[in-house]
Amino acid sequence: MTQEGQEGGQRQPTEEELRAALEEQMRKITVRDVVLQTVVSLVNLSGRRLGLTGAPEEKDLEQARLGIDAVRALLPLLPDDEMAPVRDALSQLQVAYAREAGGGAGQEQPAEDQPSEPSAEDQERAKARSKIWTPPGT
């Protein structure tokens, strides 16, 4: 077999060349870059697990909660200029999680249908909301 590729007769890199390219990338990348990419991946994956992509078969609230917690833990390690957009995304994920965990907490009942004492479902919603972290000053 030749090492020529399908397009334009270019050869495929050898294993040594691939290894050297990877080593060069490892010399250039910073831990900060990896932390930021990890946070972005966690935000995206958490959104998928909340069903925000319209794929109900991917929905998994426990995985979404774990992703949200991981982003919260990594947030202080991000560069200041990257914190605001991540906080915004995290806030949106937390609201979506609360909505999903509470079974549609945003739906209002008519006043005459509301129970005088909180139901078990309302207590569960309140418990879920109490676990949601929000950035200071919001």
Backbone torsions as a table, in degrees:
resi	resn	phi	psi	omega
1	MET	NA	144.2	176.2
2	THR	-93.2	165.7	179.4
3	GLN	-97.0	18.8	179.4
4	GLU	-81.2	139.0	179.5
5	GLY	-82.0	177.0	-179.6
6	GLN	-71.0	-36.3	-173.7
7	GLU	-102.1	127.8	169.9
8	GLY	63.2	16.1	177.3
9	GLY	69.4	17.7	179.4
10	GLN	-77.1	138.7	179.3
11	ARG	-83.0	153.9	176.7
12	GLN	-78.9	142.9	179.3
13	PRO	-65.9	149.2	177.0
14	THR	-77.1	169.4	178.5
15	GLU	-62.1	-38.4	177.7
16	GLU	-62.8	-42.2	179.6
17	GLU	-66.1	-40.8	177.3
18	LEU	-63.3	-42.6	178.7
19	ARG	-63.0	-41.6	179.3
20	ALA	-65.3	-39.8	178.5
21	ALA	-64.9	-40.9	178.3
22	LEU	-64.3	-42.8	177.6
23	GLU	-60.4	-40.1	178.8
24	GLU	-64.4	-42.2	177.7
25	GLN	-63.4	-40.6	-179.9
26	MET	-64.8	-31.4	177.3
27	ARG	-69.3	-32.9	-174.7
28	LYS	-86.5	-31.4	-173.4
29	ILE	-74.8	147.5	178.0
30	THR	-110.2	161.1	176.9
31	VAL	-61.8	-37.3	177.7
32	ARG	-57.6	-42.2	178.0
33	ASP	-60.0	-43.3	-178.5
34	VAL	-67.7	-41.5	178.3
35	VAL	-61.2	-46.2	179.8
36	LEU	-62.1	-45.2	179.3
37	GLN	-63.8	-37.1	177.7
38	THR	-64.0	-44.3	179.2
39	VAL	-62.0	-44.6	179.0
40	VAL	-61.4	-42.8	178.5
41	SER	-63.4	-41.5	178.9
42	LEU	-65.1	-40.5	177.7
43	VAL	-61.9	-47.7	-179.0
44	ASN	-64.2	-44.6	-179.7
45	LEU	-66.2	-39.7	178.5
46	SER	-62.9	-40.8	176.4
47	GLY	-60.8	-41.0	177.2
48	ARG	-63.5	-43.6	-178.1
49	ARG	-70.1	-18.5	173.9
50	LEU	-84.3	-6.1	179.9
51	GLY	84.1	17.9	-176.5
52	LEU	-74.6	-11.4	179.7
53	THR	-92.1	-1.4	-179.8
54	GLY	82.8	12.8	178.4
55	ALA	-109.1	89.2	-175.3
56	PRO	-60.1	-24.7	-179.8
57	GLU	-69.8	-15.3	178.3
58	GLU	-92.0	-5.6	-174.6
59	LYS	-67.9	129.1	179.3
60	ASP	-156.9	97.5	-174.5
61	LEU	-64.1	-33.5	179.2
62	GLU	-66.3	-41.8	177.0
63	GLN	-65.6	-38.5	178.7
64	ALA	-63.3	-44.1	179.0
65	ARG	-61.8	-42.9	179.3
66	LEU	-62.9	-41.5	177.6
67	GLY	-63.7	-42.6	178.8
68	ILE	-62.8	-44.2	178.2
69	ASP	-62.2	-39.1	179.6
70	ALA	-65.6	-41.4	178.2
71	VAL	-63.4	-43.1	178.2
72	ARG	-59.0	-39.7	-178.9
73	ALA	-69.3	-34.6	-177.4
74	LEU	-85.8	-17.3	-175.8
75	LEU	-51.3	-44.8	-179.1
76	PRO	-65.6	-15.5	-178.7
77	LEU	-88.1	-7.7	-177.6
78	LEU	-78.4	151.9	173.6
79	PRO	-62.4	146.8	-177.3
80	ASP	-53.5	-38.9	-177.3
81	ASP	-71.9	-11.5	178.6
82	GLU	-102.7	-10.0	-173.8
83	MET	-68.5	-42.8	-174.8
84	ALA	-59.9	-49.9	-179.8
85	PRO	-65.0	-32.7	179.0
86	VAL	-70.2	-41.0	176.9
87	ARG	-60.5	-41.4	178.1
88	ASP	-61.2	-47.0	-180.0
89	ALA	-63.9	-41.5	178.9
90	LEU	-62.2	-42.8	178.4
91	SER	-60.3	-43.5	178.6
92	GLN	-63.5	-39.7	178.0
93	LEU	-64.7	-40.8	-179.0
94	GLN	-65.1	-40.3	177.7
95	VAL	-64.0	-44.6	179.3
96	ALA	-63.4	-40.0	178.7
97	TYR	-63.6	-46.0	179.8
98	ALA	-60.4	-40.6	179.1
99	ARG	-63.4	-45.4	-178.6
100	GLU	-70.4	-43.3	-179.0
101	ALA	-67.9	-30.2	-179.8
102	GLY	-88.1	-1.3	178.0
103	GLY	70.2	40.3	177.9
104	GLY	88.9	45.6	-176.2
105	ALA	-60.0	-16.9	-178.1
106	GLY	-79.9	-4.9	-178.3
107	GLN	-84.8	125.5	-179.1
108	GLU	-88.3	143.8	173.5
109	GLN	-101.0	148.9	173.4
110	PRO	-60.4	148.7	-174.2
111	ALA	-55.8	-38.6	-176.7
112	GLU	-72.5	-18.2	179.9
113	ASP	-92.2	-7.2	-176.5
114	GLN	-79.3	132.6	179.3
115	PRO	-70.9	153.2	-178.6
116	SER	-73.6	-31.0	177.1
117	GLU	-113.1	148.6	-178.7
118	PRO	-61.7	135.0	177.8
119	SER	-78.4	172.2	177.4
120	ALA	-61.2	-36.5	178.9
121	GLU	-64.9	-43.1	177.9
122	ASP	-63.6	-38.2	178.4
123	GLN	-65.2	-38.8	176.9
124	GLU	-64.1	-41.5	177.7
125	ARG	-60.9	-45.2	179.5
126	ALA	-62.8	-38.4	178.1
127	LYS	-64.4	-43.0	178.7
128	ALA	-64.1	-42.4	180.0
129	ARG	-63.9	-35.1	-177.5
130	SER	-67.5	-18.6	-179.7
131	LYS	-90.5	-2.8	-176.9
132	ILE	-85.8	126.2	176.8
133	TRP	-87.4	135.9	173.5
134	THR	-126.2	145.6	-178.8
135	PRO	-62.6	147.5	177.8
136	PRO	-60.1	145.0	177.0
137	GLY	83.7	10.7	178.6
138	THR	-109.8	NA	NA
